């Protein structure tokens, strides 16, 4: 009974602060910024990959980003993204690629602002530090994507070696799609841990951010499935927006994802406030 009361109190606190912190408006800001940052990030990452000779990077990056999106949203956008990323470009260190990296880092800054509000912390770090950190996040994400891309090139060889030495793996080696999902999910979890730990001001332990991350992952899966079902049965986006349907659907999807992400931070903050209140109660 006490646990149920605690859960209700935490949820009420999280939802109340989400509304008080302009969570709905911040979700809109985060969704648009994420959309504006996604394509520059992919362009920057692909340019870097081409510079080091990883020519298959574009397809790998698109799979990592879009495999966890509902097919109705991902398919048309992913097709166009691949077309853009496979255009031959000049030298890596061109002005346009540097600008792409800066635009991509703006998405990281939007995440920081959202989490600072959710955790109710004041930002004391300098603008220069924050911008360098954001660019570092972009570069690290690029290197991770690049490492996965290179790994997948050698995947068939690794698979044959594994099959010879571990016979029980044989039934699973053909499920390439499953492995793509596993890798994409792992990248998402690692990214959530990184942004909750290091982007907002102040310090948090892993145990402090774990509830919000678990909530975010579960709510993302449920929200994606519900939105996909809605698009299949009830949506009038295609008739309403015609050629703009894909981009409008992506914006709405990212809005849902952003609201859930912010709620994850609010949930962590509410749990922390509840624990601090409990410690102040005598006995």
Secondary structure as UniProt FT lines:
FT   HELIX           2..20
FT   TURN            21..22
FT   HELIX           23..51
FT   TURN            52..53
FT   TURN            55..56
FT   HELIX           57..66
FT   TURN            67..68
FT   HELIX           71..85
FT   HELIX           95..119
FT   HELIX           127..153
FT   HELIX           155..165
FT   HELIX           167..172
FT   TURN            173..174
FT   HELIX           176..194
FT   HELIX           195..199
FT   HELIX           206..233
FT   HELIX           237..241
FT   HELIX           242..244
FT   HELIX           245..280
//
